[in-house]
């Protein structure tokens, strides 16, 4: 503990001797400084409680005009925790107002009779306020550092961007000397990013960083400059204290953030708590960037798969349609010339092949189409779908009274595919369609589907079952486009049942909008 307060007195060339002597006689330790240029060095040399400056002291350019105001400005910018008392040899209200606008602690006109007593009183008050000013200054610096870090987290996209920007803003503050991120390989931390953007450097005091990474807890440690020696490539050169912050989120470690300072009176409990939160936010941002990258990679892969599927469908369509149409034309000519039942079967097979090609192309196109939902009558759309296909002797019972929000053409297409699937399962299939509480269902009493019960809506399903898998895949894509859920199972009396759920009604949407 210092025996008495320490004052830096920035004096003019020809005055202030009496004032300095008076302060010293009053029990203060006073160090004299000539001009603004020497002030920064003196602040580094002495543990200063207060700065007193004459109004007319030397500016950095050597001029003597109002240099005291420059002193106030410099201290406010770089050492706001140090209070300043301005001593003016002339009584000038404009100077006083300008000084107070720059956050001077006190103003003493040197022309009054009790100027020295007033100066001592102002210095005593400034020294008494020093601890509170230091706390306020520290909190201000911490808040500014956190603000800059948060800005960096918002604008950075990748992990490397996050680490580079965070270390750069921390190393650029007046409170910290350097910052870096490391990953620990055994007992050796490897630097990932360095805030000062210097070239390759070494870590001569690795233990605090390794301990923070392995134990996943914050570590504060002093740096022995004797161990660093004269190694100019050492990270800790001119640094006496380090704060190592583990970057951990949801059980995953992303290394360690190391923050260095050139003062020993730093990284107290409050600052450690602040950096715990900062470390958590950095790790969260890195984790989010990894998730974003994974989603982007997955999206890219899905787009590639869709493109391959579209290309495959186009190839199949191109390679099959022409010979199929030629075969259909020849069969029609033969059927006209020859009365044979076999030609009817061949024509049905050709028609079936044409439907399968259409369905395959539709699956490939679903990802490209935009869905426009509007109120549609479910019974009208189902009737339209039934009339659009060749149903033979099969029948349908439509028991739907509701109106749903759907893309009319896509909904009609879904129903067509189910009707084709049903009529392919028998000669005279009975089909039922009805409303449910959150959608509708379709049933038929035709032959059950073959194959494994799992994945019925995948393209591979039913590939040997007369193209049932294609119909179901088209149904699945249309349901996905609407945001509906579908399930296939056994209905009443062993009938095959397709449930479509999650279907919105116009009234329900209006209620939610009103709420």
KEVEX-826078 format. One record per residue (C-alpha): residue in one letter; chain; x, y, z. Coordinates in steps of 0.05 Angstrom, whole numbers, plus 32768, in hexadecimal, padded with zeros to 4 digits. Example, Ala and Ser with C-alpha at 12.3 -4.5 7.8 and 13.67 -1.06 7.14 Angstrom:
<pts>
{A A {80F6 7FA6 809C}}
{S A {8111 7FEB 808F}}
</pts>
This chain:
<pts>
{X A {8000 8000 8000}}
{X A {801B 8045 7FED}}
{X A {802C 8071 8029}}
{X A {8011 80AF 8007}}
{X A {7FEC 80C2 7FC7}}
{X A {8014 80CD 7F87}}
{X A {8007 8109 7F5A}}
{X A {8022 8116 7F14}}
{X A {8029 8162 7F0A}}
{X A {802D 8178 7EC1}}
{X A {804C 81BC 7ECB}}
{X A {8059 81F8 7EA1}}
{X A {80A1 820D 7E92}}
{X A {80A4 824A 7EC0}}
{X A {806C 8240 7EF4}}
{X A {8050 820D 7F25}}
{X A {808D 8206 7F52}}
{X A {8068 8223 7F8D}}
{X A {802B 81F7 7F81}}
{X A {8056 81B8 7F7C}}
{X A {807B 81C9 7FBD}}
{X A {8039 81D6 7FE0}}
{X A {801D 8191 7FCC}}
{X A {805D 816F 7FE2}}
{X A {805D 8193 8024}}
{X A {8015 817A 802D}}
{X A {802D 8131 802C}}
{X A {8022 8120 7FE2}}
{X A {8055 80FE 7FB5}}
{X A {805B 812B 7F78}}
{X A {807F 811A 7F37}}
{X A {808B 8152 7F06}}
{X A {807D 8149 7EBB}}
{X A {808D 817B 7E85}}
{X A {8058 817B 7E50}}
{X A {8027 814A 7E31}}
{X A {805D 8122 7E0E}}
{X A {807B 8108 7E4F}}
{X A {8039 80F9 7E70}}
{X A {802E 80B3 7E54}}
{X A {8073 809C 7E6A}}
{X A {8068 80B7 7EAF}}
{X A {8025 8094 7EB6}}
{X A {8049 8052 7EA7}}
{X A {807F 8060 7ED9}}
{X A {8055 8076 7F15}}
{X A {8016 805B 7F37}}
{X A {7FF1 809D 7F30}}
{X A {7FB6 80B2 7F5A}}
{X A {7FAB 80F6 7F3A}}
{X A {7FC6 8123 7F03}}
{X A {7FCC 816F 7F0B}}
{X A {7FDA 8197 7ECD}}
{X A {7FE4 81E0 7EBF}}
{X A {7FBA 81FC 7E88}}
{X A {7FF7 8216 7E62}}
{X A {8024 81D9 7E59}}
{X A {8049 81BF 7E1C}}
{X A {801F 819C 7DE8}}
{X A {803C 8162 7DC0}}
{X A {804F 8193 7D89}}
{X A {8075 81BF 7DBB}}
{X A {8042 81F8 7DBF}}
{X A {802E 8212 7E03}}
{X A {7FE6 8226 7DF4}}
{X A {7FB1 8201 7E1E}}
{X A {7FDA 81C1 7E24}}
{X A {7FB4 81B1 7E64}}
{X A {7F76 81A3 7E3B}}
{X A {7F9E 8172 7E11}}
{X A {7FB4 814F 7E51}}
{X A {7F6C 8147 7E66}}
{X A {7F59 812C 7E22}}
{X A {7F92 80F9 7E21}}
{X A {7F83 80E0 7E67}}
{X A {7F38 80DA 7E59}}
{X A {7F47 80B0 7E1B}}
{X A {7F7D 8082 7E37}}
{X A {7F7B 8087 7E84}}
{X A {7F35 809B 7E96}}
{X A {7F3E 807E 7EDC}}
{X A {7F70 80B5 7EEE}}
{X A {7F4F 80F6 7F06}}
{X A {7F6A 8139 7EEB}}
{X A {7F6D 817D 7F0E}}
{X A {7F79 81B9 7EE1}}
{X A {7FA1 81F5 7EFC}}
{X A {7F99 8235 7ED4}}
{X A {7FC3 8273 7EDF}}
{X A {7F8B 829F 7EC3}}
{X A {7F42 82A3 7ED6}}
{X A {7F1D 828F 7E97}}
{X A {7ED7 8274 7E97}}
{X A {7EDE 8258 7E50}}
{X A {7F19 822D 7E64}}
{X A {7EF4 8213 7EA1}}
{X A {7EB7 8200 7E76}}
{X A {7EE3 81DE 7E42}}
{X A {7F08 81B7 7E79}}
{X A {7EC8 819E 7E9A}}
{X A {7EAD 8189 7E56}}
{X A {7EEA 815C 7E50}}
{X A {7EDB 813C 7E94}}
{X A {7F0F 8161 7EBE}}
{X A {7F08 814F 7F08}}
{X A {7F16 8195 7F22}}
{X A {7F28 81DC 7F0B}}
{X A {7F52 820C 7F35}}
{X A {7F60 8253 7F1D}}
{X A {7FA8 8263 7F30}}
{X A {7F9B 82AD 7F39}}
{X A {7F72 82A8 7F79}}
{X A {7F94 82B2 7FBD}}
{X A {7F86 826C 7FD7}}
{X A {7F96 8248 7F96}}
{X A {7FC6 8216 7FB7}}
{X A {7F94 8204 7FED}}
{X A {7F5E 81FA 7FB9}}
{X A {7F8D 81D0 7F8F}}
{X A {7F9D 81A3 7FCC}}
{X A {7F53 819B 7FDB}}
{X A {7F45 8187 7F93}}
{X A {7F7E 8156 7F93}}
{X A {7F67 8136 7FD4}}
{X A {7F21 812F 7FB8}}
{X A {7F3C 8111 7F77}}
{X A {7F67 80DF 7F9C}}
{X A {7F2B 80CB 7FC6}}
{X A {7F02 80C0 7F87}}
{X A {7F38 8097 7F65}}
{X A {7F20 8051 7F7A}}
{X A {7ED9 805F 7F62}}
{X A {7EF4 807C 7F20}}
{X A {7F20 8040 7F17}}
{X A {7EE4 8011 7F21}}
{X A {7EBA 8039 7EF0}}
{X A {7EF2 803B 7EBE}}
{X A {7EFD 7FF0 7EC3}}
{X A {7EB3 7FE3 7EB9}}
{X A {7EB1 8012 7E7E}}
{X A {7EED 7FEF 7E5E}}
{X A {7ECE 7FAA 7E6B}}
{X A {7E8C 7FBF 7E4E}}
{X A {7EAE 7FDA 7E10}}
{X A {7ED7 7F9A 7E08}}
{X A {7E98 7F6F 7E0E}}
{X A {7E73 7F9C 7DDC}}
{X A {7EAB 7F96 7DA9}}
{X A {7EAE 7F4A 7DB3}}
{X A {7E63 7F44 7DA9}}
{X A {7E66 7F6E 7D6A}}
{X A {7E9D 7F3F 7D50}}
{X A {7E72 7F02 7D60}}
{X A {7E37 7F1F 7D3A}}
{X A {7E5D 7F31 7CFA}}
{X A {7E8C 7EF4 7CF7}}
{X A {7E76 7EB8 7CCE}}
{X A {7EA8 7E80 7CD9}}
{X A {7ECE 7E67 7D15}}
{X A {7F0F 7E85 7CFC}}
{X A {7EED 7EC8 7CF1}}
{X A {7ED0 7EC6 7D37}}
{X A {7F13 7EB8 7D58}}
{X A {7F3A 7EE9 7D2D}}
{X A {7F09 7F22 7D38}}
{X A {7F01 7F16 7D83}}
{X A {7F4C 7F14 7D91}}
{X A {7F57 7F51 7D65}}
{X A {7F25 7F7C 7D8B}}
{X A {7F3F 7F66 7DCF}}
{X A {7F88 7F73 7DBD}}
{X A {7F73 7FB7 7DA1}}
{X A {7F55 7FD0 7DE3}}
{X A {7F7C 7FFC 7E14}}
{X A {7F70 7FC9 7E4C}}
{X A {7F91 7F8C 7E2D}}
{X A {7FD4 7F83 7E0B}}
{X A {7FC8 7F44 7DE2}}
{X A {7F95 7F0D 7DD6}}
{X A {7F97 7ECA 7DB3}}
{X A {7F71 7E89 7DAB}}
{X A {7F93 7E46 7DB2}}
{X A {7F85 7DFC 7DAF}}
{X A {7FAB 7DD0 7DDE}}
{X A {7FCF 7D93 7DC4}}
{X A {7FE7 7D6F 7E02}}
{X A {8010 7DA1 7E2A}}
{X A {801C 7DCF 7DEE}}
{X A {7FEB 7E06 7DDB}}
{X A {7FE8 7E15 7D90}}
{X A {7FD5 7E5C 7D7C}}
{X A {7F9A 7E60 7D4C}}
{X A {7F91 7EAC 7D49}}
{X A {7FB8 7EE7 7D66}}
{X A {7F98 7F2A 7D73}}
{X A {7FD4 7F56 7D61}}
{X A {7FDB 7F33 7D1D}}
{X A {8025 7F2A 7D29}}
{X A {804C 7EF2 7D07}}
{X A {805C 7EB0 7D27}}
{X A {8066 7EB4 7D72}}
{X A {8074 7E82 7DAA}}
{X A {8052 7E77 7DED}}
{X A {8086 7E74 7E24}}
{X A {8053 7E6D 7E5D}}
{X A {8024 7E37 7E43}}
{X A {800E 7E19 7E85}}
{X A {7FD2 7E48 7E94}}
{X A {7FB6 7E3D 7E4E}}
{X A {7FBE 7DF2 7E51}}
{X A {7F9E 7DF0 7E96}}
{X A {7F63 7E19 7E7F}}
{X A {7F58 7DEC 7E44}}
{X A {7F5F 7DA9 7E68}}
{X A {7F37 7DBC 7EA6}}
{X A {7F06 7DE7 7E7E}}
{X A {7F08 7E1E 7EB2}}
{X A {7F21 7E66 7EB2}}
{X A {7F69 7E71 7EC8}}
{X A {7F8D 7EB1 7EDC}}
{X A {7FD9 7EAF 7EE1}}
{X A {8015 7EDE 7EE7}}
{X A {804B 7EDA 7EB2}}
{X A {8094 7ED6 7EC8}}
{X A {80B9 7F06 7E9A}}
{X A {80FA 7EE6 7EAF}}
{X A {80E2 7EA6 7E8C}}
{X A {80D0 7ECD 7E4E}}
{X A {8114 7EEF 7E4E}}
{X A {8127 7F17 7E10}}
{X A {8100 7EEB 7DE0}}
{X A {80DF 7F1E 7DB2}}
{X A {80B6 7EE7 7D91}}
{X A {8094 7ED4 7DD3}}
{X A {804A 7EE1 7DD8}}
{X A {8051 7EF9 7E21}}
{X A {8085 7F2E 7E14}}
{X A {8073 7F6C 7E3F}}
{X A {8037 7F46 7E5B}}
{X A {8035 7F36 7EA6}}
{X A {7FF0 7F16 7EAD}}
{X A {7FC4 7EE7 7E84}}
{X A {7F7B 7ED2 7E87}}
{X A {7F6D 7E8E 7E66}}
{X A {7F24 7E83 7E55}}
{X A {7F0C 7E3E 7E3E}}
{X A {7EDD 7E41 7E02}}
{X A {7EAA 7E0A 7E12}}
{X A {7E62 7E03 7DFB}}
{X A {7E33 7DC8 7E07}}
{X A {7E6D 7D9B 7E1B}}
{X A {7E97 7DAB 7DDD}}
{X A {7EDA 7DD0 7DE6}}
{X A {7EF1 7E01 7DB1}}
{X A {7F34 7E12 7DD1}}
{X A {7F49 7E4B 7DFE}}
{X A {7F46 7E97 7DF9}}
{X A {7F84 7EB7 7E19}}
{X A {7F83 7F01 7E2C}}
{X A {7FC4 7F23 7E41}}
{X A {7FD1 7F64 7E68}}
{X A {800E 7F8C 7E7B}}
{X A {7FF5 7F9C 7EC1}}
{X A {7FEF 7F6F 7EFE}}
{X A {7FB0 7F91 7F1A}}
{X A {7F81 7F73 7EE7}}
{X A {7F52 7F37 7EDE}}
{X A {7F2E 7F3C 7F21}}
{X A {7EF1 7F13 7F32}}
{X A {7EC1 7F41 7F0D}}
{X A {7EEB 7F3F 7ECE}}
{X A {7EF1 7EF4 7ED2}}
{X A {7EA6 7EED 7ED7}}
{X A {7E9F 7F1A 7E9A}}
{X A {7ECF 7EF0 7E71}}
{X A {7EAC 7EAF 7E85}}
{X A {7E6E 7ECA 7E62}}
{X A {7E99 7EE3 7E28}}
{X A {7EB8 7E9E 7E20}}
{X A {7E73 7E7D 7E21}}
{X A {7E5B 7EAE 7DEB}}
{X A {7E98 7EA1 7DBF}}
{X A {7E8F 7E56 7DC5}}
{X A {7E45 7E5C 7DB6}}
{X A {7E54 7E85 7D78}}
{X A {7E88 7E52 7D60}}
{X A {7E57 7E1A 7D6C}}
{X A {7E22 7E3F 7D45}}
{X A {7E52 7E4B 7D0B}}
{X A {7E61 7E00 7D0A}}
{X A {7E17 7DF0 7D09}}
{X A {7E0C 7E22 7CD2}}
{X A {7E45 7E04 7CA9}}
{X A {7E29 7DBE 7CB4}}
{X A {7DE3 7DD4 7C9E}}
{X A {7E00 7DF8 7C62}}
{X A {7E27 7DB9 7C4F}}
{X A {7DE9 7D8E 7C58}}
{X A {7DC0 7DBF 7C2F}}
{X A {7DF4 7DBE 7BF8}}
{X A {7DF5 7D72 7BF8}}
{X A {7DA9 7D6F 7BF5}}
{X A {7DA9 7D9F 7BBA}}
{X A {7DDB 7D73 7B97}}
{X A {7DB0 7D36 7BA4}}
{X A {7D73 7D59 7B8A}}
{X A {7D99 7D6E 7B4C}}
{X A {7DB1 7D27 7B40}}
{X A {7D69 7D0F 7B49}}
{X A {7D4F 7D42 7B17}}
{X A {7D84 7D2F 7AE5}}
{X A {7D75 7CE5 7AEF}}
{X A {7D2A 7CF1 7AE5}}
{X A {7D37 7D19 7AA6}}
{X A {7D64 7CE3 7A8A}}
{X A {7D31 7CAD 7A99}}
{X A {7CF9 7CD7 7A7C}}
{X A {7D20 7CE6 7A3D}}
{X A {7D38 7C9F 7A33}}
{X A {7CF5 7C7E 7A40}}
{X A {7CC0 7CAC 7A24}}
{X A {7CD3 7CA8 79DB}}
{X A {7CD7 7C5C 79D5}}
{X A {7C99 7C56 7A01}}
{X A {7C70 7C84 79D5}}
{X A {7C89 7C5E 7998}}
{X A {7C74 7C1C 79B7}}
{X A {7C30 7C37 79CB}}
{X A {7C24 7C4F 7984}}
{X A {7C37 7C0B 7966}}
{X A {7C09 7BE6 7997}}
{X A {7BCF 7C13 7984}}
{X A {7BDA 7C03 793A}}
{X A {7BDE 7BB8 7949}}
{X A {7BA1 7BBB 7976}}
{X A {7B78 7BDA 793D}}
{X A {7B8E 7BA4 790D}}
{X A {7B89 7B69 793C}}
{X A {7B53 7B5A 7970}}
{X A {7B7E 7B3E 79A8}}
{X A {7B75 7B48 79F3}}
{X A {7BC1 7B47 79FD}}
{X A {7BC5 7B8C 79DE}}
{X A {7B99 7BA9 7A14}}
{X A {7BCA 7B8F 7A49}}
{X A {7C05 7BAC 7A23}}
{X A {7BE2 7BEF 7A1E}}
{X A {7BD3 7BF0 7A69}}
{X A {7C1D 7BE1 7A77}}
{X A {7C32 7C1A 7A49}}
{X A {7C01 7C49 7A6B}}
{X A {7C1C 7C34 7AAE}}
{X A {7C63 7C40 7A98}}
{X A {7C50 7C86 7A81}}
{X A {7C31 7C95 7AC5}}
{X A {7C70 7C7D 7AE8}}
{X A {7C9C 7CAA 7ABE}}
{X A {7C6E 7CE5 7ACE}}
{X A {7C71 7CD4 7B18}}
{X A {7CBD 7CD0 7B17}}
{X A {7CC2 7D14 7AF6}}
{X A {7C92 7D30 7B29}}
{X A {7CBE 7D18 7B63}}
{X A {7CF9 7D3B 7B43}}
{X A {7CD2 7D7C 7B39}}
{X A {7CB4 7D82 7B7E}}
{X A {7CF2 7DA3 7B9B}}
{X A {7CF0 7DDA 7B66}}
{X A {7CA6 7DED 7B6F}}
{X A {7C8A 7E22 7B9C}}
{X A {7C4B 7E10 7BC3}}
{X A {7C13 7E44 7BC6}}
{X A {7BE0 7E33 7BFC}}
{X A {7B99 7E4B 7BF5}}
{X A {7B55 7E35 7C0F}}
{X A {7B3C 7DFA 7BE5}}
{X A {7B01 7DCA 7BEC}}
{X A {7B1E 7D86 7BFC}}
{X A {7AE3 7D61 7BDC}}
{X A {7AE8 7D89 7B9B}}
{X A {7B33 7D7C 7B94}}
{X A {7B2A 7D31 7BA2}}
{X A {7AF2 7D2C 7B6F}}
{X A {7B1E 7D50 7B3C}}
{X A {7B57 7D1F 7B49}}
{X A {7B29 7CE2 7B42}}
{X A {7B0F 7CFB 7AFF}}
{X A {7B55 7D07 7AE5}}
{X A {7B6B 7CBD 7AE6}}
{X A {7B53 7C7C 7AC7}}
{X A {7B30 7C5B 7B02}}
{X A {7B11 7C1F 7ADD}}
{X A {7ADD 7BFE 7B09}}
{X A {7AF8 7C19 7B4A}}
{X A {7ACE 7C48 7B74}}
{X A {7ADA 7C81 7BA4}}
{X A {7AB3 7C9C 7BDF}}
{X A {7AC5 7CE4 7BF1}}
{X A {7AAC 7CF8 7C36}}
{X A {7ACE 7D3C 7C3D}}
{X A {7AAB 7D7D 7C50}}
{X A {7AE5 7DA9 7C65}}
{X A {7B0F 7DDF 7C44}}
{X A {7B5A 7DDB 7C4C}}
{X A {7B96 7E07 7C3D}}
{X A {7BBC 7DE6 7C05}}
{X A {7BDB 7DEE 7BC0}}
{X A {7BA0 7DD5 7B96}}
{X A {7BC8 7DB6 7B5D}}
{X A {7BF8 7D93 7B8D}}
{X A {7BBF 7D78 7BB9}}
{X A {7B9D 7D5E 7B7A}}
{X A {7BDE 7D3C 7B66}}
{X A {7BE4 7D1B 7BAA}}
{X A {7B9E 7CFF 7BA4}}
{X A {7BAA 7CE7 7B5D}}
{X A {7BE7 7CC0 7B73}}
{X A {7BC1 7C9E 7BAB}}
{X A {7B87 7C8D 7B7C}}
{X A {7BB8 7C70 7B49}}
{X A {7BDB 7C49 7B80}}
{X A {7B97 7C2D 7B97}}
{X A {7B7C 7C1C 7B52}}
{X A {7BBC 7BF7 7B42}}
{X A {7BB0 7BC8 7B7E}}
{X A {7B72 7BA6 7B62}}
{X A {7B3A 7BA4 7B2E}}
{X A {7B01 7BC5 7B55}}
{X A {7B20 7BEA 7B8F}}
{X A {7AF5 7C11 7BBF}}
{X A {7B15 7C52 7BD7}}
{X A {7AFF 7C7E 7C11}}
{X A {7B15 7CC5 7C20}}
{X A {7AFE 7CEB 7C5F}}
{X A {7B0F 7D26 7C8C}}
{X A {7B34 7D1F 7CCE}}
{X A {7B3E 7D4F 7D07}}
{X A {7B80 7D6A 7CEA}}
{X A {7B7F 7D52 7CA2}}
{X A {7B61 7D19 7C7A}}
{X A {7B6D 7CD0 7C69}}
{X A {7B69 7CA4 7C2B}}
{X A {7B5A 7C59 7C2D}}
{X A {7B54 7C21 7BFB}}
{X A {7B44 7BD7 7C00}}
{X A {7B74 7BC2 7BC9}}
{X A {7BAF 7B93 7BD2}}
{X A {7BDE 7BA9 7C0B}}
{X A {7C22 7BC4 7BF9}}
{X A {7C5C 7B93 7BF6}}
{X A {7CA1 7B9E 7C13}}
{X A {7CBD 7BB5 7C56}}
{X A {7C8F 7BDD 7C83}}
{X A {7CC6 7C11 7C90}}
{X A {7CD1 7C4B 7C60}}
{X A {7C93 7C42 7C35}}
{X A {7C9B 7C88 7C18}}
{X A {7CE2 7C7D 7C00}}
{X A {7CEF 7C75 7BB6}}
{X A {7D0E 7C30 7BC1}}
{X A {7CCE 7C16 7BE2}}
{X A {7CA2 7BED 7BB5}}
{X A {7CD1 7BF2 7B7A}}
{X A {7CBA 7BAC 7B65}}
{X A {7C72 7BB9 7B78}}
{X A {7C58 7BDB 7B39}}
{X A {7C76 7C1F 7B4A}}
{X A {7C52 7C28 7B8D}}
{X A {7C91 7C49 7BA8}}
{X A {7C8D 7C80 7B73}}
{X A {7C45 7C91 7B85}}
{X A {7C56 7C94 7BCF}}
{X A {7C94 7CBD 7BC3}}
{X A {7C6C 7CF1 7B9C}}
{X A {7C39 7CF3 7BD5}}
{X A {7C71 7CFD 7C07}}
{X A {7C90 7D37 7BE1}}
{X A {7C4D 7D5B 7BD9}}
{X A {7C3E 7D52 7C24}}
{X A {7C83 7D6D 7C36}}
{X A {7C79 7DA9 7C0A}}
{X A {7C3A 7DBA 7C32}}
{X A {7C59 7DAB 7C76}}
{X A {7C2A 7D70 7C81}}
{X A {7C39 7D2D 7CA2}}
{X A {7C24 7CEB 7C82}}
{X A {7C21 7CA3 7C99}}
{X A {7C0F 7C62 7C77}}
{X A {7BEF 7C29 7C9C}}
{X A {7BB3 7BFB 7CA4}}
{X A {7B6E 7C1A 7CA4}}
{X A {7B2B 7BFB 7CB4}}
{X A {7B20 7BB1 7CA1}}
{X A {7B67 7BAA 7C88}}
{X A {7B63 7BE3 7C56}}
{X A {7BA2 7C0A 7C43}}
{X A {7B9E 7C50 7C62}}
{X A {7BC5 7C90 7C55}}
{X A {7BBE 7CC5 7C8B}}
{X A {7BCF 7D0E 7C7B}}
{X A {7BD4 7D39 7CBA}}
{X A {7BE9 7D7F 7CCC}}
{X A {7BBC 7D9C 7C96}}
{X A {7BA8 7DE4 7CA5}}
{X A {7B62 7E00 7C9D}}
{X A {7B55 7E49 7C89}}
{X A {7B30 7E57 7CCA}}
{X A {7B69 7E3D 7CF5}}
{X A {7B9C 7E68 7CD2}}
{X A {7B6F 7EA5 7CDA}}
{X A {7B68 7E98 7D24}}
{X A {7BB4 7E94 7D2E}}
{X A {7BBD 7ED5 7D07}}
{X A {7B89 7EF7 7D32}}
{X A {7BAB 7EDF 7D72}}
</pts>
